[in-house]
């Protein structure tokens, strides 16, 4: 391969690498922007679900593996924390404990 062809090949590789880098950078910026714009919607939906759960009585909550304390703990989380993770882990822990006693 001649030096001119090698230089052209190198130049094409640099252009491709730069384009790929810019594309991945723009994708990352777009995802971050999308997540930040949707944050209020996620918070609203989570709080709406917590409100519905707080209206359930102790028996109904026990049926899904939760207690009123679990709901109060989830409501006390900061807005940027996902309460579903806390509630799911508490319900799973309770289910494991129930299975181990039987």
Short mmCIF file of the C-alpha atoms (twelve columns), coordinates in Angstrom:
data_MODEL
# 
_entry.id   MODEL 
# 
loop_
_atom_site.group_PDB 
_atom_site.id 
_atom_site.type_symbol 
_atom_site.label_atom_id 
_atom_site.label_alt_id 
_atom_site.label_comp_id 
_atom_site.label_asym_id 
_atom_site.label_seq_id 
_atom_site.Cartn_x 
_atom_site.Cartn_y 
_atom_site.Cartn_z 
_atom_site.pdbx_PDB_model_num 
ATOM 1   C CA . UNK A 1   0.000   0.000   0.000  1 
ATOM 2   C CA . UNK A 2   1.412   3.390   -0.920 1 
ATOM 3   C CA . UNK A 3   1.922   6.085   1.676  1 
ATOM 4   C CA . UNK A 4   -0.845  8.185   0.101  1 
ATOM 5   C CA . UNK A 5   -3.318  5.299   0.413  1 
ATOM 6   C CA . UNK A 6   -2.213  4.678   4.007  1 
ATOM 7   C CA . UNK A 7   -2.691  8.358   4.837  1 
ATOM 8   C CA . UNK A 8   -6.156  8.334   3.263  1 
ATOM 9   C CA . UNK A 9   -7.022  5.145   5.140  1 
ATOM 10  C CA . UNK A 10  -5.842  6.697   8.418  1 
ATOM 11  C CA . UNK A 11  -7.789  9.878   7.724  1 
ATOM 12  C CA . UNK A 12  -10.953 7.880   7.004  1 
ATOM 13  C CA . UNK A 13  -10.495 5.931   10.245 1 
ATOM 14  C CA . UNK A 14  -10.117 9.179   12.228 1 
ATOM 15  C CA . UNK A 15  -13.275 10.604  10.627 1 
ATOM 16  C CA . UNK A 16  -15.200 7.424   11.406 1 
ATOM 17  C CA . UNK A 17  -13.928 7.366   15.009 1 
ATOM 18  C CA . UNK A 18  -14.831 11.022  15.535 1 
ATOM 19  C CA . UNK A 19  -18.307 10.485  14.063 1 
ATOM 20  C CA . UNK A 20  -18.892 7.408   16.235 1 
ATOM 21  C CA . UNK A 21  -17.706 9.303   19.319 1 
ATOM 22  C CA . UNK A 22  -19.970 12.272  18.606 1 
ATOM 23  C CA . UNK A 23  -22.926 9.969   17.956 1 
ATOM 24  C CA . UNK A 24  -22.429 8.156   21.267 1 
ATOM 25  C CA . UNK A 25  -21.968 11.467  23.075 1 
ATOM 26  C CA . UNK A 26  -25.194 12.850  21.612 1 
ATOM 27  C CA . UNK A 27  -27.040 9.647   22.542 1 
ATOM 28  C CA . UNK A 28  -25.818 9.935   26.137 1 
ATOM 29  C CA . UNK A 29  -26.826 13.599  26.323 1 
ATOM 30  C CA . UNK A 30  -30.230 12.766  24.864 1 
ATOM 31  C CA . UNK A 31  -30.804 9.984   27.400 1 
ATOM 32  C CA . UNK A 32  -29.788 12.205  30.310 1 
ATOM 33  C CA . UNK A 33  -32.006 15.005  29.065 1 
ATOM 34  C CA . UNK A 34  -34.908 12.625  28.562 1 
ATOM 35  C CA . UNK A 35  -34.532 11.229  32.068 1 
ATOM 36  C CA . UNK A 36  -34.372 14.678  33.622 1 
ATOM 37  C CA . UNK A 37  -37.432 15.853  31.713 1 
ATOM 38  C CA . UNK A 38  -39.413 12.752  32.714 1 
ATOM 39  C CA . UNK A 39  -38.363 12.947  36.374 1 
ATOM 40  C CA . UNK A 40  -41.428 14.954  37.497 1 
ATOM 41  C CA . UNK A 41  -43.723 12.415  35.816 1 
ATOM 42  C CA . UNK A 42  -42.008 9.490   37.577 1 
ATOM 43  C CA . UNK A 43  -42.192 11.278  40.937 1 
ATOM 44  C CA . UNK A 44  -45.872 12.108  40.439 1 
ATOM 45  C CA . UNK A 45  -46.744 8.515   39.528 1 
ATOM 46  C CA . UNK A 46  -44.780 7.094   42.458 1 
ATOM 47  C CA . UNK A 47  -46.435 9.490   44.899 1 
ATOM 48  C CA . UNK A 48  -49.842 8.715   43.421 1 
ATOM 49  C CA . UNK A 49  -49.227 5.001   43.960 1 
ATOM 50  C CA . UNK A 50  -48.056 5.640   47.522 1 
ATOM 51  C CA . UNK A 51  -51.228 7.607   48.177 1 
ATOM 52  C CA . UNK A 52  -53.328 4.690   46.925 1 
ATOM 53  C CA . UNK A 53  -51.371 2.260   49.093 1 
ATOM 54  C CA . UNK A 54  -51.780 4.501   52.139 1 
ATOM 55  C CA . UNK A 55  -55.556 4.243   51.739 1 
ATOM 56  C CA . UNK A 56  -55.434 0.440   52.058 1 
ATOM 57  C CA . UNK A 57  -56.163 -1.174  55.415 1 
ATOM 58  C CA . UNK A 58  -53.696 -3.417  57.274 1 
ATOM 59  C CA . UNK A 59  -55.241 -6.637  55.949 1 
ATOM 60  C CA . UNK A 60  -55.034 -5.490  52.341 1 
ATOM 61  C CA . UNK A 61  -51.431 -4.421  52.806 1 
ATOM 62  C CA . UNK A 62  -50.585 -7.721  54.499 1 
ATOM 63  C CA . UNK A 63  -52.009 -9.544  51.461 1 
ATOM 64  C CA . UNK A 64  -49.354 -7.910  49.280 1 
ATOM 65  C CA . UNK A 65  -46.609 -8.342  51.881 1 
ATOM 66  C CA . UNK A 66  -46.505 -4.787  53.234 1 
ATOM 67  C CA . UNK A 67  -47.328 -2.945  56.444 1 
ATOM 68  C CA . UNK A 68  -48.424 0.597   57.149 1 
ATOM 69  C CA . UNK A 69  -44.900 1.266   58.419 1 
ATOM 70  C CA . UNK A 70  -43.518 0.255   55.009 1 
ATOM 71  C CA . UNK A 71  -45.767 2.802   53.317 1 
ATOM 72  C CA . UNK A 72  -44.798 5.519   55.795 1 
ATOM 73  C CA . UNK A 73  -41.106 4.708   55.244 1 
ATOM 74  C CA . UNK A 74  -41.555 4.964   51.484 1 
ATOM 75  C CA . UNK A 75  -43.356 8.295   51.823 1 
ATOM 76  C CA . UNK A 76  -40.453 9.638   53.894 1 
ATOM 77  C CA . UNK A 77  -37.925 8.965   51.131 1 
ATOM 78  C CA . UNK A 78  -36.537 11.951  49.220 1 
ATOM 79  C CA . UNK A 79  -38.259 12.725  45.922 1 
ATOM 80  C CA . UNK A 80  -35.366 11.428  43.850 1 
ATOM 81  C CA . UNK A 81  -35.462 7.999   45.540 1 
ATOM 82  C CA . UNK A 82  -37.636 5.300   43.991 1 
ATOM 83  C CA . UNK A 83  -40.097 4.028   46.638 1 
ATOM 84  C CA . UNK A 84  -40.927 0.911   44.607 1 
ATOM 85  C CA . UNK A 85  -37.468 -0.517  45.313 1 
ATOM 86  C CA . UNK A 86  -37.944 -0.139  49.058 1 
ATOM 87  C CA . UNK A 87  -41.452 -1.593  49.004 1 
ATOM 88  C CA . UNK A 88  -40.479 -4.506  46.765 1 
ATOM 89  C CA . UNK A 89  -37.498 -5.408  48.938 1 
ATOM 90  C CA . UNK A 90  -39.603 -5.299  52.115 1 
ATOM 91  C CA . UNK A 91  -42.311 -7.500  50.560 1 
ATOM 92  C CA . UNK A 92  -39.705 -9.974  49.262 1 
ATOM 93  C CA . UNK A 93  -37.962 -10.101 52.619 1 
ATOM 94  C CA . UNK A 94  -41.263 -10.774 54.374 1 
ATOM 95  C CA . UNK A 95  -42.127 -13.498 51.857 1 
ATOM 96  C CA . UNK A 96  -38.736 -15.196 52.413 1 
ATOM 97  C CA . UNK A 97  -39.193 -15.038 56.169 1 
ATOM 98  C CA . UNK A 98  -42.695 -16.518 55.900 1 
ATOM 99  C CA . UNK A 99  -41.459 -19.373 53.719 1 
ATOM 100 C CA . UNK A 100 -38.599 -20.168 56.077 1 
ATOM 101 C CA . UNK A 101 -41.016 -20.574 59.016 1 
ATOM 102 C CA . UNK A 102 -43.188 -23.120 57.177 1 
# 
